[in-house]
């Protein structure tokens, strides 16, 4: 038994909304993470200072920034390339005007060469 997933095209507006919300959500996630971290510090400051008395708010913020930068670097190293590869595959698969233009150019080159097996 085979199962085929069919992708639908609801129109350009959904792509516009998703792209813009995805582009701005990373900034909002960082702000949300920072607020959560500050709340964590406010709630656990006394317990943290009992265990590690030299740990202060500025060191906590520095650790937070270091974690955020590390996440960004790891994303760039491990996630960015596979994500672009997948997006390129999807762009080539679904009614892409650039790919249509490439197909037209390929046909024109074959006609100019007179090749049938290119």
N, C-alpha and C positions, 0 to 999 in steps of 0.2 A: 504494500500500500504506500503510495507516495503522497506527500503533503506539500503543496506549493503555496507560498505566501505571496499574495498579490498586493502590490503597492498601489495606492490611489493618489490621484493628483487633485486636491481640493482647491488649488489655485495659488497664485503667487503671494497673496496676503498672509497666509499661514506661515510661509517661509520668511517673510519680512518680519512678522511678529516674533517668531521663534529666534531668528538670528539676532534681533535687537535685544530681546530679553536675555538671551544667552550671553551676549557681549557685556551687558551691564550687571548681570547676576554675580559675576566673579567679584566685582567691586563690593557689592552689597554683602556677599558672603564674608569677605574679609572684614568689613565693618561689623557684621553680626558676630563673627568670631572674636573680634577685639572686645566688644561689649560683654560677651559671655566670659571671656578671660578676666576682664576687670571685675565682674560680679563674682567669679570664682575666687579672685584674690580677696575681695571684700569679705566673703563668707569664710574663707579658710586662712586668713592672714595669721590669726593667733596660733592655730594648730601648726601652720608651716613654720612660724618663728620658734615654736617649742622644739621642733625637730631640727631645723637649720636656722639658728639665730641670726646669721649674717645675711640671710636672703631678704632683700627689700623690694619695694615696688619697682624701682628702676631696673633691677636685675630681672625681675619678673617680665617687665616690658621687653627687655633685651632678648630674653629667651623666646618670648612670643614672636618678635620680629625675626629671630633666627629660624624658628620653626616655619614661619610663613615663607621666608626666602628659600628654605630647604624644600618645601613643598613645591614652590614654583620651579626650582631647578630640576627636581625629580620629574615634574610634569614635562618640562622641556626635553629632558634626556629620554624618558621612557614612553611618554604618551603622545607627544606632538606628531611624530613621524607616522605612527600607525593610524592616527586620526586623519591626517592629510591623505594617506594612501586610501583609506576607506572613502573619504569624501570624493577623491578623484575617481574611484571606481563607480560611485553612485552618479557622479556628474556625467561620466561617459555612458552610463547605462540608460538614462532617462532624458529623452528629448532635449539634449543640450545643443543650442544653436552653434556653438564653436565646433563641436564634434560633427555636426551636419556639414559645416563649412569644410572641415578636414576631409570628410567623405567626398564632397564635391571636388576638392582639389586633387584627391587621389584618383578619382575617375578621369579628371582632365589630364593628369600626368600620364595615365595609362593610355589615353587616346593619343596624346602627343607622341609617345614612344611607340605606339602600336603593339604594346605588350598585352598578352592575354593572361599571363601567369604571374603578374606582379602582386 
